[in-house]
Amino acid sequence: IEAVKRNKNKIAVIEKDKSFTYQEIYERGIKLADSLIDSGLNKGDKVAILLYNCREYFEIRIAAYLSGIVLAPLVPDTSLEDIIFILNDCKVKAVIYHEDLFSLKIKENTKIRLFISLEKDYGALVSRGEPKEPKIDIKPEDLASINFSSGTTGRPKGIMLMQKSWISSFYNYVLNSPKTSNGGIKMLHIMSLATAGGAAFLPSFFLGIENYFLDKFDEEKIINLITKQKINTIFITPSWLNLLIDFCKYNKIKLHLKNIIIGTEPISKEKFKEAIEFFGPIIQEGYGMAEVLPPLSLICSKDYLKDGKTDESKLIFAGKPMQGVKVKIVDKKGKVGRIAVKSQTVSVGYWNNRELNKECFKDSWFASDDFGYINKDG
């Protein structure tokens, strides 16, 4: 609330050439919360969102926080079979969706009673709400969201994240946020807000970031947006970054950015070096996992630059753990083993999966299926 007061007149979102201030987004979120409560949803009830990247995501996050509703964000390319499984497994009571991501089979195979089409129902739902903040006691230990693994082995796993998990992620993000010379961050979201991209939501309000959205990777749209809106910060996968560099080189385009954050998949030392050479030492690589809200660790210019030159030996590492994050290697075979993490941003466990919880979550540590080692510099 204090961040909204401080940044209330700043532009929060520009979408389809229409701008919304932080005050406007917040007020719409309040009205949405009131309408959802009036529709019979209570604190702890699950609401799924099946959306492309869009302004409404910000409003829904606000409404969920104010009402205590638990969000279950679904990635747009989730299979219909997995969507139906997730909705039933989590006992979801409402779903907010883009029309072309929805199927009537969802209605036929779930017990959901409230279906909210973004195109047909959402606007009226917000307009119907009263601009009054719900008087609901939200505690740090309350469940805030159930996020989902990619489901590469079997069904997607529901990952339970508490209010304190998101707040801790926010603090870590702000402590390591990029500084821009023009005094403002203009950020382009290409990564799905249902996954790692959603971690930028709370820092946006605190820092007064100006946000732009794309629902899929498209080199021409990205370049046009960056050039037209003078965007200075992007968060994308290494694969997308490689494609963007190739496109720019082929078309002899130079992009003027202040900060590029990459993550969610590995990048080779050679490609990392190429990106630094093309854009300058503005590349930050974040490392994390679905069970731990970012940032877990980060490698940036202060780590890989030595006397103004890139130290290639550092480019194979995922950086040092962030403040408040502990990392250790367990089940070693030689120096390599499973990466275990302890942090306020770690999930409290998998939804409806006691056996896996016993295996992976012990004494506040999460033992992942990622493998690595820690060198002498940490």
Secondary structure, 3 states (H helix, E strand, C coil): CHHHHHHCCCEEEEECCEEEEHHHHHHHHHHHHHHHHHCCCCCCCEEEEECCCCHHHHHHHHHHHHHCCEEEEECCCCCHHHHHHHHHHCCCCEEEECHHHCCHHHHHCCCCCEEEECCCCHHHHHHHCCCCCCCCCCCCCCEEEEEECCCCCCCCCEEEEEHHHHHHHHHHHHHCCCCCCCCCCEEEECCCCCCHHHHHHHHHHHHCCEEEECCCCCHHHHHHHHHHHCCCEEEECHHHHHHHHHHHHHCCCCCCCCEEEECCCCCCHHHHHHHHHHHCCCEEEEEEECCEEEEEEEECHHHHEECCEECHHHHHCCCEECCCCEEEEEEEECCEEEEEEECCCECCEECCCHHHHHHHEECCEEEEEEEECCCCCC
